[in-house]
């Protein structure tokens, strides 16, 4: 919101003249919609205490910043959103303190927000995302209901806990030990795979690495065995299967196996987690894990705790209501349109 401007005395005179001949504030507003209705009402109410409709002297100490300096600060914030408070103070020769700048920005409606984290999208990726969106732009809600979404996800103990809010000030939190105790070091991890559609979902399947593989990770053979076990029950005739473009999914044996099973695979653009609604399910699942098993937050990194983490994740996955699956599936037309409107760049999803 730009700094509020004082009305010119001639405009105030015009408002008061219209009011004197019987015009109400609403009728004046229709004639002059560029002036807020509340301002028109205030102008009429204060006519009797103003001299020649000029602004009365403000009570209290005069402002140290001139109107030009205030406008300059507003323009800087709009043109350089990363500018620091210390830099704004320098722009006005430090005639006020940092707190005054903060009050001024609050008055102007200028608030700093934490910058969003997103995967880096380069022009080539944006072009591929836009081409994908154009391809599926014609898809209806019924078409998207045929798509089954899949993904792998790493669950790490202690990661994904919803922040706790308290009315205690930071110094009182320390005094009362009302803090979120973050475990030191890295927590145990477990990789999972799952898939879902509008009215169906698989179980949450733990993925264990292959110790005989070159890098000791999940191999294409494991992924193919997983697909052979779960996709026949997940997919019906005419359905489309989605998995991302990770290298393990693009191996020859996985592509050949899907072709043998007669499964249509959706082409997927790179760096596009915002287009896969299963990402929303992962976030819900992480929050639910610690509601079901809060002891995981402070548990040691042992084999038994890994088993508990797996159990908690699976229970959390199945606790997500089916209506959430339906709602996420219906967001796809909006996600596609958001990509088109952003020319392939970042979306709100």
PyMOL commands that set and color helices and strands:
alter all, ss='L'
color gray80, all
select helices_A, chain A and resi 9-20+25-31+37-45+47-49+67-79+85-91+98-107+123-135+141-144+170-175+220-234+247-249+252-260+273-275+278-292+294-297+303-319+322-329+332-341
alter helices_A, ss='H'
color red, helices_A
select strands_A, chain A and resi 147-156+189-196+205-207+240-242+264-265
alter strands_A, ss='S'
color yellow, strands_A
deselect
rebuild
show_as cartoon
